[in-house]
Amino acid sequence: MKNDAEIIALRQPESVDDPLTEIARGGARQMLAAALRAEADAFVDQYSEAILPDGRQRVVRHGYGPERSIQTGIGALDVRLPKVRDHAAGSDDEKVRFTSNILPKWARRSKSLDALLPALYLRGISTGDFQEALAALLVADAPNLSPGVISRLTGEWQQEYDRWQRRDLSARRYVYIWADGIYLQARMEPQAECILVVLGATPEGRKELVGFQVGVRESAQSWRELLVDIKTRGLSVPPEVAVGDGAMRFWKALDEVFPGTRHQRCWVHKIANLLNKFPKSMQPTVKAHLREIPLS
């Protein structure tokens, strides 16, 4: 007699069978669990010589916390954080507490995924489209990345940016600065906007982002506002050399704010301008020769 009670699971239209991802996710889950256990065991070992008067070990492993889902680049991983107990008498403030460096207490996403979110946002992904945009990365829905969460994150990014824009530069010194305008891809405004960027090189040779702001084209007024802001925040020692393209508006603003800084044309812009005058068949050879000039 045929069994009519058998239930057959039907594939959802948006579902995708990906055994490789499932294997990777299973292995990642096991590795994460093993790493958390090893971290907790190492913490307990630090107190292996701490013995209570009744002979018991003071600090011991004590099961696991509730399971929670962590969003990663290969999908959600369900993990449980090991718990540690301190049997010593006293208030809770005096007791030893275990805090995982691998999995912080309130973490719901991996750091690599958190780093991806601002990049997607800057690429024009709206708050309502994040779950759909990340579906291919996370393999399933992203419950911790709802439009409300993304709106909260964008607010935090704005606060972080505001703090960075107000940071003190009095202890900084830059031997060289590079200035350039990066034009935005979007053209929704009647006037073309660009991001004015200033990079600096310290005496130790380390490059740093000094400042940036959105300006109207590369006007002298926009450059002046950016340079004045950098100087106002404490950059009292002017850079020795400024490197930029042939736009005279930057040089005009530089002479007003840092009159002692010398000018140097950017070789990358120079080479690009010269190559435009040559046929394409000659450009690779000419480019190789031009690159040797600054080194000679």
ZATI-704640 format. One record per atom (N, C-alpha, C, O): residue in one letter; x, y, z. Coordinates in steps of 0.02 Angstrom, whole numbers, padded with zeros to 5 digits, always signed. Layout:
% residues N
AXYZ
...
This chain:
% residues 296
M+00042-00060+00000
M+00000+00000+00000
M+00044+00062+00000
M+00092+00066+00038
K+00027+00110-00041
K+00068+00170-00048
K+00057+00216+00012
K+00001+00226+00035
N+00114+00244+00039
N+00110+00289+00096
N+00099+00360+00071
N+00144+00391+00043
D+00038+00386+00082
D+00022+00454+00059
D+00041+00508+00110
D+00032+00567+00097
A+00067+00486+00167
A+00085+00534+00219
A+00156+00560+00213
A+00177+00602+00253
E+00194+00538+00163
E+00263+00560+00155
E+00265+00632+00134
E+00230+00653+00088
I+00308+00671+00167
I+00314+00742+00153
I+00377+00754+00112
I+00432+00733+00131
I+00369+00786+00056
I+00424+00801+00012
I+00440+00876+00017
I+00397+00918+00005
A+00502+00891+00035
A+00523+00961+00040
A+00530+00991-00030
A+00565+00963-00073
L+00498+01048-00042
L+00501+01081-00106
L+00554+01136-00104
L+00559+01173-00055
R+00592+01142-00158
R+00643+01193-00162
R+00611+01261-00173
R+00567+01269-00215
Q+00633+01311-00134
Q+00609+01379-00144
Q+00642+01409-00205
Q+00700+01392-00221
P+00607+01453-00241
P+00635+01480-00304
P+00702+01515-00293
P+00746+01511-00336
E+00710+01550-00235
E+00771+01588-00225
E+00826+01548-00193
E+00881+01574-00183
S+00813+01485-00176
S+00863+01444-00141
S+00915+01418-00190
S+00900+01406-00249
V+00976+01408-00165
V+01031+01383-00206
V+01067+01329-00167
V+01087+01339-00109
D+01076+01271-00198
D+01115+01218-00167
D+01189+01231-00178
D+01212+01236-00235
D+01226+01238-00124
D+01297+01253-00129
D+01334+01211-00077
D+01348+01235-00022
P+01349+01148-00093
P+01382+01104-00045
P+01448+01131-00021
P+01466+01123+00037
L+01486+01165-00065
L+01551+01191-00046
L+01544+01242+00010
L+01581+01241+00059
T+01495+01288+00003
T+01484+01338+00055
T+01462+01305+00120
T+01483+01326+00174
E+01418+01254+00114
E+01395+01220+00175
E+01453+01186+00211
E+01457+01187+00272
I+01499+01156+00173
I+01557+01124+00203
I+01601+01176+00237
I+01625+01167+00293
A+01612+01232+00201
A+01653+01286+00230
A+01622+01314+00293
A+01656+01328+00342
R+01556+01322+00291
R+01522+01349+00350
R+01525+01300+00409
R+01535+01321+00466
G+01516+01236+00394
G+01521+01186+00447
G+01591+01184+00478
G+01599+01179+00538
G+01642+01186+00434
G+01710+01187+00459
G+01725+01250+00499
G+01759+01247+00550
A+01700+01307+00475
A+01711+01370+00511
A+01678+01369+00579
A+01705+01394+00628
R+01618+01338+00583
R+01583+01333+00647
R+01623+01291+00697
R+01629+01309+00755
Q+01650+01235+00673
Q+01690+01191+00716
Q+01754+01226+00738
Q+01774+01221+00796
M+01787+01260+00692
M+01849+01295+00709
M+01836+01351+00759
M+01875+01361+00805
L+01781+01389+00750
L+01765+01442+00796
L+01751+01415+00866
L+01774+01442+00916
A+01712+01360+00869
A+01698+01330+00934
A+01762+01306+00967
A+01770+01315+01028
A+01807+01275+00928
A+01870+01250+00957
A+01913+01308+00981
A+01945+01303+01033
A+01915+01362+00943
A+01954+01421+00963
A+01928+01452+01027
A+01966+01473+01070
L+01861+01454+01034
L+01832+01482+01094
L+01846+01438+01155
L+01860+01464+01209
R+01843+01372+01145
R+01860+01327+01201
R+01933+01335+01221
R+01949+01338+01280
A+01978+01339+01172
A+02049+01347+01187
A+02061+01413+01223
A+02102+01416+01269
E+02026+01466+01202
E+02035+01530+01235
E+02012+01527+01308
E+02045+01554+01352
A+01954+01495+01320
A+01930+01488+01389
A+01976+01444+01430
A+01988+01460+01489
D+02001+01390+01401
D+02047+01345+01438
D+02111+01382+01457
D+02137+01374+01512
A+02137+01423+01410
A+02198+01461+01424
A+02187+01511+01480
A+02231+01523+01521
F+02127+01540+01482
F+02111+01587+01535
F+02109+01552+01602
F+02134+01578+01652
V+02077+01493+01604
V+02073+01455+01666
V+02142+01433+01689
V+02156+01432+01749
D+02186+01415+01642
D+02253+01393+01660
D+02294+01447+01695
D+02339+01432+01733
Q+02277+01510+01681
Q+02313+01564+01715
Q+02302+01562+01791
Q+02343+01588+01829
Y+02247+01531+01813
Y+02230+01529+01884
Y+02235+01457+01910
Y+02202+01439+01959
S+02276+01416+01877
S+02281+01346+01897
S+02308+01337+01968
S+02294+01287+02001
E+02348+01385+01991
E+02377+01380+02058
E+02334+01412+02111
E+02351+01411+02170
A+02279+01442+02091
A+02234+01473+02140
A+02187+01420+02168
A+02141+01398+02133
I+02199+01399+02230
I+02160+01346+02262
I+02123+01376+02322
I+02152+01414+02361
L+02060+01357+02330
L+02020+01380+02386
L+02038+01341+02449
L+02068+01288+02443
P+02021+01366+02509
P+02037+01331+02572
P+02009+01260+02575
P+02038+01217+02607
D+01953+01248+02541
D+01924+01181+02542
D+01955+01134+02489
D+01932+01078+02481
G+02007+01158+02453
G+02042+01117+02405
G+02016+01122+02334
G+02045+01092+02289
R+01962+01158+02323
R+01935+01164+02256
R+01974+01215+02215
R+02006+01261+02242
Q+01971+01205+02149
Q+02001+01254+02103
Q+01958+01317+02105
Q+01897+01314+02103
R+01993+01374+02109
R+01954+01437+02114
R+01918+01453+02049
R+01859+01469+02050
V+01954+01450+01992
V+01926+01469+01927
V+01920+01406+01885
V+01969+01371+01873
V+01858+01392+01861
V+01845+01332+01823
V+01799+01347+01764
V+01765+01398+01764
R+01799+01303+01715
R+01751+01308+01660
R+01681+01292+01687
R+01674+01252+01732
H+01630+01326+01659
H+01563+01318+01685
H+01512+01318+01628
H+01469+01361+01624
G+01517+01269+01585
G+01468+01261+01532
G+01473+01314+01478
G+01527+01340+01464
Y+01416+01329+01447
Y+01413+01375+01390
Y+01355+01424+01399
Y+01306+01410+01433
G+01363+01480+01368
G+01309+01529+01366
G+01258+01510+01313
G+01267+01460+01278
P+01205+01549+01306
P+01153+01534+01256
P+01181+01540+01186
P+01228+01578+01173
E+01152+01502+01140
E+01174+01503+01071
E+01153+01568+01038
E+01098+01593+01049
R+01198+01595+00997
R+01181+01655+00959
R+01211+01649+00889
R+01258+01612+00877
S+01182+01687+00843
S+01201+01684+00773
S+01246+01743+00757
S+01230+01801+00772
I+01304+01728+00725
I+01352+01779+00705
I+01353+01783+00629
I+01365+01732+00596
Q+01339+01841+00600
Q+01341+01849+00528
Q+01413+01856+00505
Q+01451+01897+00531
T+01432+01815+00456
T+01499+01817+00428
T+01494+01817+00352
T+01439+01815+00324
G+01552+01821+00319
G+01553+01822+00246
G+01530+01758+00214
G+01514+01758+00155
I+01526+01702+00252
I+01502+01639+00224
I+01436+01619+00255
I+01417+01560+00254
G+01401+01668+00281
G+01335+01654+00309
G+01335+01657+00385
G+01385+01675+00416
A+01279+01639+00414
A+01271+01642+00486
A+01302+01580+00519
A+01293+01524+00496
L+01338+01592+00574
L+01367+01538+00613
L+01337+01540+00683
L+01340+01591+00717
D+01307+01484+00704
D+01278+01478+00771
D+01332+01455+00819
D+01361+01401+00810
V+01345+01495+00870
V+01399+01479+00917
V+01374+01489+00988
V+01325+01523+01000
R+01410+01457+01035
R+01397+01465+01106
R+01462+01482+01141
R+01512+01446+01133
L+01463+01535+01178
L+01523+01558+01211
L+01534+01519+01276
L+01489+01516+01318
P+01594+01490+01286
P+01608+01455+01349
P+01604+01503+01408
P+01621+01562+01402
K+01582+01477+01465
K+01576+01516+01526
K+01629+01495+01576
K+01650+01437+01578
V+01650+01541+01617
V+01700+01528+01669
V+01671+01553+01736
V+01641+01606+01739
R+01682+01513+01788
R+01657+01531+01855
R+01714+01539+01904
R+01761+01500+01904
D+01708+01592+01945
D+01755+01604+02000
D+01720+01585+02065
D+01672+01617+02084
H+01745+01532+02099
H+01713+01508+02159
H+01733+01546+02222
H+01709+01531+02277
A+01777+01596+02215
A+01800+01632+02273
A+01743+01672+02303
A+01699+01697+02268
A+01744+01678+02369
A+01693+01718+02404
A+01706+01792+02392
A+01763+01812+02380
G+01654+01832+02396
G+01662+01904+02386
G+01609+01930+02338
G+01568+01893+02312
S+01611+01996+02327
S+01562+02027+02283
S+01578+02011+02210
S+01633+01990+02194
D+01529+02022+02168
D+01539+02008+02097
D+01594+02051+02067
D+01628+02030+02020
D+01603+02112+02093
D+01655+02157+02066
D+01725+02131+02081
D+01771+02147+02044
E+01732+02090+02132
E+01798+02065+02151
E+01815+01999+02115
E+01873+01977+02117
K+01767+01969+02084
K+01778+01903+02054
K+01809+01910+01984
K+01802+01960+01950
V+01844+01856+01965
V+01876+01853+01899
V+01823+01842+01846
V+01779+01799+01854
R+01827+01879+01793
R+01778+01873+01739
R+01814+01857+01674
R+01868+01884+01659
F+01785+01813+01635
F+01813+01794+01570
F+01779+01834+01514
F+01718+01834+01508
T+01820+01868+01474
T+01796+01905+01416
T+01833+01881+01355
T+01895+01883+01353
S+01797+01857+01305
S+01827+01830+01245
S+01851+01885+01199
S+01814+01932+01185
N+01914+01880+01176
N+01939+01926+01125
N+01917+01905+01055
N+01914+01946+01009
I+01902+01841+01047
I+01879+01816+00982
I+01807+01835+00968
I+01790+01857+00913
L+01765+01827+01019
L+01694+01840+01011
L+01671+01887+01067
L+01652+01863+01120
P+01673+01953+01056
P+01651+01999+01107
P+01579+01986+01128
P+01540+01955+01092
K+01562+02009+01188
K+01499+01992+01218
K+01439+02008+01175
K+01393+01967+01169
W+01439+02068+01144
W+01380+02089+01107
W+01389+02084+01031
W+01349+02112+00993
A+01441+02049+01008
A+01454+02045+00936
A+01399+02006+00900
A+01378+01954+00924
R+01377+02032+00845
R+01328+01999+00803
R+01351+01992+00731
R+01319+01959+00690
R+01408+02024+00715
R+01436+02020+00647
R+01511+02016+00652
R+01541+02041+00700
S+01543+01984+00602
S+01615+01983+00600
S+01641+02052+00581
S+01606+02092+00551
K+01705+02066+00600
K+01734+02131+00585
K+01741+02143+00510
K+01734+02199+00487
S+01754+02089+00473
S+01761+02097+00400
S+01694+02117+00369
S+01693+02156+00321
L+01639+02091+00397
L+01573+02110+00371
L+01557+02182+00390
L+01528+02219+00350
D+01575+02202+00451
D+01565+02271+00471
D+01604+02319+00426
D+01581+02374+00411
A+01664+02298+00404
A+01703+02340+00360
A+01672+02344+00290
A+01682+02393+00255
L+01634+02293+00271
L+01602+02292+00205
L+01542+02339+00202
L+01528+02367+00149
L+01507+02347+00258
L+01445+02386+00257
L+01455+02458+00235
L+01418+02483+00193
P+01505+02495+00264
P+01514+02563+00239
P+01531+02567+00165
P+01509+02613+00131
A+01569+02518+00140
A+01586+02518+00069
A+01523+02511+00026
A+01515+02545-00024
L+01478+02465+00046
L+01416+02457+00009
L+01373+02520+00013
L+01343+02540-00036
Y+01372+02550+00072
Y+01332+02611+00081
Y+01358+02667+00036
Y+01319+02703+00005
L+01424+02674+00033
L+01453+02727-00009
L+01443+02712-00083
L+01444+02758-00124
R+01434+02649-00101
R+01421+02631-00170
R+01348+02645-00191
R+01330+02634-00248
G+01308+02668-00143
G+01240+02687-00161
G+01186+02638-00141
G+01129+02647-00160
I+01204+02586-00102
I+01153+02539-00079
I+01111+02573-00026
I+01138+02597+00024
S+01046+02575-00035
S+01002+02607+00013
S+00991+02562+00073
S+01004+02502+00070
T+00966+02592+00128
T+00957+02553+00189
T+00907+02497+00179
T+00913+02445+00211
G+00859+02506+00135
G+00809+02453+00124
G+00833+02397+00079
G+00801+02345+00075
D+00890+02407+00046
D+00915+02357-00001
D+00973+02316+00026
D+01000+02273-00010
F+00994+02328+00087
F+01052+02294+00114
F+01042+02219+00118
F+01086+02180+00099
Q+00984+02198+00143
Q+00973+02126+00150
Q+00976+02091+00083
Q+01004+02036+00078
E+00947+02121+00032
E+00948+02090-00035
E+01019+02091-00063
E+01041+02043-00094
A+01056+02148-00052
A+01124+02153-00079
A+01171+02103-00046
A+01218+02080-00078
L+01159+02088+00018
L+01204+02043+00054
L+01182+01970+00050
L+01217+01926+00075
A+01125+01956+00018
A+01101+01887+00016
A+01151+01840-00017
A+01159+01783+00004
A+01184+01865-00070
A+01232+01822-00105
A+01293+01807-00061
A+01325+01755-00068
L+01309+01854-00016
L+01367+01844+00028
L+01349+01802+00089
L+01388+01759+00110
L+01290+01815+00116
L+01271+01781+00178
L+01232+01718+00167
L+01218+01682+00214
V+01214+01703+00105
V+01180+01642+00085
V+01108+01640+00110
V+01065+01610+00079
A+01095+01672+00166
A+01027+01675+00193
A+01012+01747+00211
A+01053+01792+00202
D+00951+01758+00237
D+00932+01825+00259
D+00979+01849+00314
D+01008+01809+00350
A+00985+01914+00320
A+01029+01943+00371
A+00985+01977+00423
A+00971+02037+00418
P+00963+01940+00475
P+00918+01969+00523
P+00948+02026+00563
P+00912+02069+00589
N+01014+02028+00569
N+01046+02081+00607
N+01064+02141+00564
N+01097+02187+00587
L+01040+02142+00501
L+01055+02197+00456
L+00991+02225+00426
L+00987+02236+00366
S+00942+02236+00468
S+00879+02264+00446
S+00888+02338+00430
S+00939+02367+00449
P+00840+02369+00394
P+00847+02440+00379
P+00856+02483+00441
P+00893+02532+00440
G+00823+02465+00497
G+00833+02502+00559
G+00904+02498+00585
G+00932+02547+00608
V+00933+02438+00580
V+01002+02429+00603
V+01050+02469+00558
V+01096+02501+00583
I+01039+02467+00493
I+01082+02504+00447
I+01077+02579+00460
I+01127+02615+00458
S+01016+02603+00474
S+01008+02674+00490
S+01046+02693+00553
S+01077+02746+00556
R+01045+02649+00603
R+01083+02662+00664
R+01158+02661+00649
R+01195+02703+00676
L+01180+02614+00607
L+01251+02610+00591
L+01274+02672+00553
L+01329+02698+00565
T+01233+02697+00506
T+01252+02757+00470
T+01259+02816+00517
T+01302+02859+00507
G+01216+02819+00568
G+01223+02871+00618
G+01288+02866+00656
G+01321+02916+00671
E+01308+02804+00672
E+01372+02793+00707
E+01430+02811+00661
E+01480+02840+00684
W+01425+02794+00596
W+01479+02812+00549
W+01486+02888+00545
W+01542+02914+00542
Q+01429+02924+00545
Q+01431+02996+00541
Q+01465+03025+00603
Q+01505+03072+00598
Q+01449+02998+00662
Q+01481+03021+00723
Q+01556+03008+00723
Q+01595+03050+00744
E+01576+02949+00698
E+01646+02933+00693
E+01682+02980+00645
E+01738+03002+00659
Y+01649+02995+00589
Y+01679+03042+00541
Y+01685+03112+00571
Y+01736+03145+00561
D+01634+03135+00609
D+01637+03201+00640
D+01694+03204+00690
D+01728+03255+00694
R+01704+03151+00729
R+01759+03150+00777
R+01826+03153+00740
R+01872+03189+00761
W+01831+03116+00685
W+01893+03117+00646
W+01906+03187+00617
W+01964+03210+00615
Q+01854+03220+00594
Q+01862+03286+00564
Q+01882+03338+00616
Q+01911+03389+00598
R+01868+03326+00680
R+01885+03374+00732
R+01950+03355+00769
R+01968+03389+00817
R+01984+03303+00748
R+02042+03279+00786
R+02097+03332+00787
R+02104+03372+00741
D+02136+03331+00841
D+02190+03379+00851
D+02251+03360+00808
D+02272+03303+00808
L+02278+03410+00772
L+02337+03398+00729
L+02399+03434+00755
L+02449+03439+00720
S+02396+03459+00817
S+02452+03499+00842
S+02515+03458+00850
S+02570+03485+00846
A+02509+03392+00860
A+02568+03350+00868
A+02591+03319+00802
A+02639+03280+00802
R+02558+03336+00747
R+02576+03307+00683
R+02622+03353+00644
R+02619+03415+00651
R+02665+03323+00603
R+02707+03360+00556
R+02712+03321+00491
R+02724+03261+00492
Y+02702+03356+00436
Y+02703+03323+00371
Y+02756+03357+00327
Y+02755+03417+00316
V+02802+03316+00302
V+02855+03342+00259
V+02826+03356+00189
V+02840+03408+00159
Y+02786+03309+00164
Y+02753+03317+00100
Y+02678+03312+00110
Y+02654+03278+00155
I+02641+03346+00067
I+02570+03334+00061
I+02553+03326-00012
I+02583+03357-00056
W+02503+03283-00026
W+02477+03273-00093
W+02405+03296-00093
W+02367+03280-00047
A+02385+03333-00143
A+02317+03359-00148
A+02288+03341-00216
A+02321+03347-00268
D+02226+03320-00216
D+02193+03304-00279
D+02117+03305-00268
D+02093+03299-00211
G+02081+03312-00322
G+02008+03310-00320
G+01983+03247-00353
G+02002+03232-00409
I+01939+03211-00318
I+01910+03149-00344
I+01837+03164-00360
I+01797+03177-00315
Y+01820+03161-00424
Y+01752+03178-00445
Y+01705+03118-00432
Y+01722+03061-00447
L+01646+03134-00405
L+01598+03082-00389
L+01566+03056-00453
L+01560+03092-00502
Q+01546+02992-00450
Q+01516+02961-00509
Q+01445+02987-00519
Q+01422+02993-00576
A+01410+03001-00464
A+01341+03025-00470
A+01341+03096-00499
A+01384+03136-00481
R+01293+03110-00541
R+01286+03176-00572
R+01214+03200-00564
R+01181+03217-00612
M+01191+03200-00502
M+01121+03219-00490
M+01115+03294-00476
M+01060+03321-00480
E+01170+03329-00458
E+01168+03399-00443
E+01182+03439-00506
E+01217+03415-00551
P+01156+03502-00509
P+01170+03543-00569
P+01244+03559-00575
P+01269+03567-00631
Q+01280+03565-00519
Q+01352+03578-00520
Q+01390+03515-00500
Q+01372+03482-00451
A+01442+03499-00538
A+01481+03439-00523
A+01519+03448-00457
A+01553+03499-00447
E+01513+03399-00413
E+01548+03401-00349
E+01605+03351-00350
E+01603+03301-00386
C+01655+03365-00310
C+01711+03318-00305
C+01734+03318-00232
C+01721+03365-00194
I+01770+03265-00214
I+01798+03260-00148
I+01870+03286-00150
I+01912+03258-00187
L+01884+03337-00113
L+01951+03365-00109
L+01989+03326-00055
L+01967+03323+00002
V+02046+03297-00072
V+02083+03253-00028
V+02154+03279-00018
V+02186+03300-00066
V+02177+03278+00045
V+02246+03296+00060
V+02277+03238+00099
V+02253+03219+00152
L+02331+03209+00071
L+02371+03158+00104
L+02436+03189+00128
L+02461+03236+00098
G+02463+03162+00182
G+02526+03187+00208
G+02576+03132+00221
G+02557+03075+00235
A+02640+03149+00216
A+02694+03102+00231
A+02732+03129+00292
A+02756+03186+00291
T+02737+03089+00344
T+02773+03109+00405
T+02848+03105+00393
T+02871+03075+00344
P+02888+03134+00438
P+02961+03128+00430
P+02985+03056+00430
P+03039+03041+00404
E+02946+03010+00460
E+02965+02939+00460
E+02947+02904+00396
E+02963+02845+00387
G+02912+02939+00350
G+02894+02909+00286
G+02826+02875+00286
G+02811+02839+00239
R+02786+02886+00338
R+02720+02855+00341
R+02667+02902+00311
R+02665+02961+00327
K+02626+02875+00267
K+02574+02914+00235
K+02510+02913+00278
K+02491+02862+00305
E+02478+02971+00282
E+02417+02977+00321
E+02366+03019+00283
E+02384+03064+00245
L+02303+03005+00294
L+02249+03047+00267
L+02241+03106+00313
L+02222+03098+00371
V+02257+03166+00289
V+02256+03226+00330
V+02186+03255+00334
V+02162+03273+00388
G+02152+03260+00278
G+02085+03289+00277
G+02053+03282+00209
G+02087+03273+00159
F+01987+03287+00209
F+01950+03288+00146
F+01882+03319+00158
F+01857+03320+00214
Q+01853+03345+00105
Q+01786+03373+00109
Q+01758+03377+00038
Q+01796+03375-00011
V+01693+03382+00033
V+01660+03389-00032
V+01662+03462-00052
V+01641+03506-00014
G+01687+03475-00112
G+01691+03543-00137
G+01656+03550-00203
G+01641+03501-00236
V+01643+03612-00223
V+01614+03627-00288
V+01671+03630-00338
V+01711+03677-00339
R+01675+03578-00380
R+01732+03569-00424
R+01796+03573-00383
R+01798+03548-00327
E+01847+03604-00409
E+01909+03614-00371
E+01923+03689-00366
E+01975+03713-00387
S+01874+03724-00338
S+01880+03797-00333
S+01931+03817-00280
S+01944+03779-00234
A+01958+03876-00288
A+02006+03902-00239
A+01973+03909-00171
A+02006+03897-00120
Q+01910+03928-00169
Q+01875+03936-00106
Q+01868+03870-00069
Q+01877+03867-00009
S+01852+03816-00106
S+01845+03750-00075
S+01911+03726-00048
S+01915+03700+00008
W+01965+03734-00087
W+02031+03714-00063
W+02052+03755-00003
W+02081+03729+00045
R+02036+03821-00004
R+02054+03864+00051
R+02019+03842+00115
R+02050+03840+00168
E+01956+03824+00111
E+01918+03802+00170
E+01949+03739+00200
E+01955+03734+00261
L+01969+03692+00157
L+01999+03631+00182
L+02066+03644+00214
L+02080+03619+00269
L+02109+03684+00182
L+02175+03698+00210
L+02170+03739+00274
L+02209+03728+00321
V+02124+03787+00277
V+02115+03827+00338
V+02091+03782+00395
V+02113+03791+00452
D+02047+03735+00380
D+02023+03688+00432
D+02081+03647+00460
D+02086+03637+00520
I+02124+03622+00415
I+02182+03583+00438
I+02228+03625+00481
I+02253+03602+00533
K+02240+03687+00461
K+02284+03731+00500
K+02253+03750+00566
K+02287+03754+00617
T+02187+03762+00567
T+02153+03781+00628
T+02155+03726+00680
T+02154+03741+00740
R+02157+03664+00659
R+02158+03608+00706
R+02228+03593+00732
R+02238+03541+00763
G+02275+03637+00719
G+02339+03632+00753
G+02399+03618+00710
G+02454+03612+00737
L+02392+03614+00644
L+02450+03600+00602
L+02489+03665+00593
L+02482+03700+00542
S+02530+03681+00643
S+02565+03744+00645
S+02627+03744+00601
S+02647+03797+00575
V+02659+03686+00592
V+02719+03681+00550
V+02697+03668+00478
V+02670+03615+00464
P+02708+03714+00432
P+02685+03704+00364
P+02723+03647+00330
P+02783+03638+00344
P+02691+03610+00285
P+02728+03559+00247
P+02783+03590+00205
P+02777+03647+00182
E+02836+03553+00195
E+02892+03579+00156
E+02875+03581+00082
E+02893+03628+00047
V+02841+03529+00058
V+02825+03524-00014
V+02754+03501-00022
V+02731+03456+00015
A+02718+03530-00068
A+02651+03509-00086
A+02652+03483-00158
A+02681+03515-00202
V+02621+03426-00169
V+02620+03394-00235
V+02548+03395-00260
V+02502+03374-00225
G+02538+03420-00321
G+02471+03423-00349
G+02474+03427-00424
G+02528+03428-00454
D+02414+03430-00455
D+02412+03434-00528
D+02419+03507-00550
D+02440+03549-00511
G+02402+03519-00611
G+02412+03587-00638
G+02356+03635-00623
G+02357+03691-00649
A+02307+03616-00581
A+02253+03662-00565
A+02278+03720-00522
A+02299+03710-00465
M+02278+03780-00550
M+02307+03837-00515
M+02266+03857-00454
M+02292+03893-00411
R+02204+03836-00449
R+02162+03857-00393
R+02187+03828-00327
R+02183+03860-00275
F+02214+03766-00329
F+02243+03737-00268
F+02305+03776-00247
F+02314+03791-00188
W+02348+03792-00295
W+02410+03827-00279
W+02395+03897-00252
W+02431+03921-00208
K+02344+03928-00276
K+02324+03994-00251
K+02303+03990-00178
K+02324+04031-00137
A+02262+03939-00162
A+02240+03931-00093
A+02298+03911-00048
A+02301+03933+00009
L+02345+03870-00074
L+02403+03848-00034
L+02446+03908-00015
L+02469+03913+00042
D+02458+03955-00063
D+02500+04013-00049
D+02469+04058+00004
D+02504+04093+00040
E+02403+04058+00008
E+02369+04100+00058
E+02373+04069+00128
E+02380+04104+00178
V+02368+04002+00132
V+02365+03969+00197
V+02434+03948+00221
V+02452+03959+00279
F+02474+03918+00176
F+02543+03897+00193
F+02591+03929+00143
F+02614+03895+00097
P+02605+03993+00151
P+02645+04028+00099
P+02716+04001+00093
P+02747+04011+00040
G+02743+03969+00143
G+02812+03944+00140
G+02819+03876+00108
G+02876+03853+00099
T+02765+03844+00090
T+02768+03776+00061
T+02785+03780-00013
T+02753+03818-00050
R+02834+03741-00034
R+02854+03740-00104
R+02806+03698-00146
R+02773+03653-00121
H+02803+03714-00211
H+02758+03681-00258
H+02796+03627-00296
H+02855+03635-00313
Q+02762+03572-00310
Q+02790+03521-00354
Q+02733+03489-00394
Q+02684+03465-00366
R+02740+03491-00460
R+02690+03460-00503
R+02692+03384-00496
R+02745+03355-00489
C+02633+03354-00497
C+02628+03281-00490
C+02649+03248-00556
C+02623+03264-00609
W+02697+03201-00551
W+02722+03167-00611
W+02669+03122-00642
W+02669+03111-00703
V+02625+03094-00602
V+02572+03052-00629
V+02528+03092-00676
V+02511+03069-00731
H+02509+03153-00655
H+02468+03196-00698
H+02508+03219-00759
H+02482+03223-00814
K+02571+03234-00748
K+02613+03255-00804
K+02617+03202-00858
K+02607+03215-00917
I+02630+03140-00836
I+02636+03085-00884
I+02571+03074-00921
I+02570+03064-00982
A+02514+03076-00884
A+02449+03066-00915
A+02435+03120-00967
A+02410+03105-01021
N+02452+03182-00951
N+02440+03237-00999
N+02484+03229-01062
N+02462+03242-01117
L+02547+03208-01052
L+02591+03199-01110
L+02570+03140-01153
L+02573+03144-01215
L+02548+03085-01122
L+02529+03027-01161
L+02469+03041-01205
L+02461+03011-01259
N+02426+03087-01184
N+02368+03105-01225
N+02388+03136-01292
N+02348+03138-01339
K+02450+03160-01297
K+02474+03191-01359
K+02506+03141-01406
K+02524+03159-01462
F+02514+03078-01385
F+02546+03027-01426
F+02495+02977-01452
F+02443+02966-01420
P+02508+02947-01509
P+02465+02892-01532
P+02466+02834-01482
P+02516+02825-01447
K+02413+02797-01479
K+02408+02742-01432
K+02462+02690-01442
K+02484+02658-01395
S+02484+02681-01504
S+02536+02631-01518
S+02603+02650-01485
S+02644+02607-01470
M+02614+02714-01475
M+02678+02737-01446
M+02674+02746-01370
M+02726+02753-01338
Q+02615+02747-01342
Q+02607+02765-01272
Q+02644+02718-01224
Q+02675+02744-01177
P+02643+02651-01232
P+02680+02609-01184
P+02755+02625-01181
P+02783+02627-01127
T+02787+02635-01240
T+02858+02651-01241
T+02872+02719-01211
T+02919+02727-01171
V+02831+02768-01229
V+02841+02836-01202
V+02829+02837-01127
V+02865+02871-01090
K+02780+02799-01104
K+02766+02797-01032
K+02824+02769-00993
K+02841+02794-00939
A+02855+02716-01019
A+02913+02686-00985
A+02970+02735-00980
A+03004+02739-00928
H+02983+02774-01033
H+03038+02823-01032
H+03022+02881-00984
H+03065+02905-00948
L+02959+02903-00984
L+02940+02959-00940
L+02946+02941-00867
L+02963+02983-00826
R+02932+02878-00851
R+02936+02857-00781
R+03008+02856-00755
R+03020+02860-00695
E+03056+02852-00801
E+03126+02852-00780
E+03152+02922-00764
E+03203+02929-00730
I+03117+02974-00787
I+03142+03042-00778
I+03145+03062-00703
I+03197+03088-00682
P+03092+03050-00662
P+03097+03070-00591
P+03152+03032-00554
P+03175+03056-00502
L+03172+02974-00578
L+03221+02932-00544
L+03292+02947-00564
L+03339+02924-00531
S+03301+02986-00617
S+03368+02999-00642
S+03402+03056-00605
S+03459+03073-00620
